[in-house]
Structure formats: structure tokens, C-alpha cells
Amino acid sequence: MNTVVWFDWEWPAPGGTIVSDCLVCREGTGETPVPGGPLQADELVVAFHVPPLTRDEVYLGYLMVTPRRHVAGFAGLEPDEASAVGVAISRWSAALSRAGAERVYVTTIGHGIDHLHVHLVPRWPGTPPEVAWHSVDEWPDARRVSFAGAATWVDQLRTSAT
């Protein structure tokens, strides 16, 4: 198995696993590139900007927070993992708020991928009130950027969060 080093941590963490057909695991290893690389990558958590999967652009600021270990949901987290995921959610939600988001929606769905991934979805100023929280990224005038544009923005967000 290839090991990828991001920041000072290896993926998988010692004793961890990578599931080759898991999109979240592939994003964590870098096999599926994410804009700007990980925002956070430590022994318990990886946070990153969602890459474009079905179109050329991404909704600006749409982040994911995932446990490093392949685990299906919150119930499967060890206490230290649960704590680290919670702290990462708070850290990156605050960073999105400082970047101008009026609100940051936090959700996990888990229907399609059996690796816990928490969505952080910003609601940017100018989004009409009638646009539902779960559709802010689908609104025709939503803030969208290219992969490269998201990578530049991730660098700025990472710097502002330290």
C-alpha cells in the first residue's frame, strides 16, 4: 500500500485502513485530488474543500470534515476521534464565518458513501431567503469557482485559521 504524507501525518494512520472503492478514503490519500490539498490533516481528522465531481466548478467554501479512519458513522467513532471531528467542525465553521458566510450549515447524510463525512455548507451574502439550506449550492447565482480558484481560496482559508 502506498503511503501519502500530508503535513506531518501519514495516511493511513498507524492501524488505520484505506478502502480502495471509498471516495472519501481516495480524497484523503490524494488519489482523488481536492482543491488546495487538505485544510487539516492530522492523525484523527482530514478536512478539505469538496472537489468538482460532476461539473467543472465547485460551490465556494463547501467543506468536508472526515475521520481519518474508515468508519461509517458517528456511532463508530472512538471518543478521541469524536472529539477531534467536533473540534474540526467548529474550527472550519468559524473560518467560513470569518470569510464572510452568513451561516454555515452542518450535516451528514451518508447514503452513498459508507465513510463518515460531515458537510460544512456556507450560505453566502446575497443568497435569497427562499433558497433552502440544502440548495444554496444549486442556486443559479451561487458562488462557484474552478478547481484552481478553490485551491487558491483554500490556501487563504488555511492561513486565516491558524
Residue pairs with C-beta under 8 A, 6 or more apart in sequence:
1 12
1 18
2 29
3 10
3 11
3 12
4 10
4 11
4 29
4 30
5 11
6 30
6 37
6 38
6 41
6 46
7 38
7 41
7 42
9 41
9 42
9 43
11 18
11 28
11 29
11 30
11 41
11 46
11 68
12 18
12 68
12 69
13 43
13 44
13 68
13 69
16 68
16 69
16 70
17 69
17 70
18 25
18 28
18 29
18 70
19 25
19 70
19 115
20 26
22 70
22 113
22 114
22 115
23 32
23 113
23 115
24 64
24 66
24 70
24 113
24 115
24 116
24 117
25 70
25 115
26 32
27 34
27 46
27 48
27 51
27 64
27 66
28 38
28 41
28 46
28 66
28 68
30 37
32 51
33 51
33 147
34 48
34 49
34 50
34 51
35 48
35 49
35 51
35 58
35 147
35 148
35 150
35 151
35 153
35 154
36 48
36 49
36 150
36 151
36 152
36 153
36 154
36 155
36 158
37 48
37 151
37 154
38 46
38 47
38 48
39 47
39 48
39 49
39 63
39 92
39 154
39 157
39 158
39 161
40 46
40 47
40 65
40 88
40 91
40 92
41 47
41 68
42 68
42 84
43 68
44 67
44 68
44 69
44 80
44 81
44 84
44 85
45 65
45 66
45 67
45 68
45 81
45 84
45 85
45 88
46 65
46 66
46 68
47 63
47 64
47 65
47 66
47 88
47 92
48 63
48 64
48 154
49 58
49 61
49 62
49 63
49 64
49 150
49 151
49 153
49 154
50 58
50 59
50 62
50 63
50 64
51 58
51 147
51 150
52 58
52 147
56 146
56 147
57 144
57 145
57 146
58 144
58 145
58 146
58 147
58 150
59 121
59 136
59 137
59 142
59 143
59 144
60 122
60 124
60 143
60 144
60 145
60 149
60 150
60 153
61 96
61 99
61 101
61 120
61 121
61 122
61 124
61 143
61 153
61 157
62 119
62 120
62 121
62 122
62 137
63 92
63 96
63 119
63 120
64 117
64 118
64 119
64 120
65 85
65 88
65 89
65 92
65 117
65 118
65 120
66 85
66 115
66 116
66 117
66 118
67 77
67 81
67 84
67 85
67 116
69 81
70 115
71 77
71 81
71 115
71 116
72 110
72 114
72 115
72 116
73 108
73 110
73 116
74 82
74 85
74 108
74 116
76 116
77 85
77 116
85 116
85 118
89 106
89 118
89 120
91 161
92 120
92 161
93 104
93 106
93 120
94 161
95 157
95 160
95 161
96 104
96 120
96 122
96 157
97 104
98 160
99 122
99 156
99 157
99 160
100 124
100 125
101 122
101 123
101 124
102 122
102 123
102 124
102 125
102 127
103 122
103 123
103 133
104 120
104 121
104 122
104 123
105 119
105 120
105 121
105 122
105 123
105 133
105 134
105 136
106 118
106 119
106 120
106 121
107 118
107 119
107 121
107 134
108 116
108 117
108 118
108 119
109 119
110 116
110 117
121 133
121 136
121 137
122 136
123 133
123 136
124 136
124 142
124 143
126 141
127 136
127 139
127 142
128 139
131 139
136 142
145 153
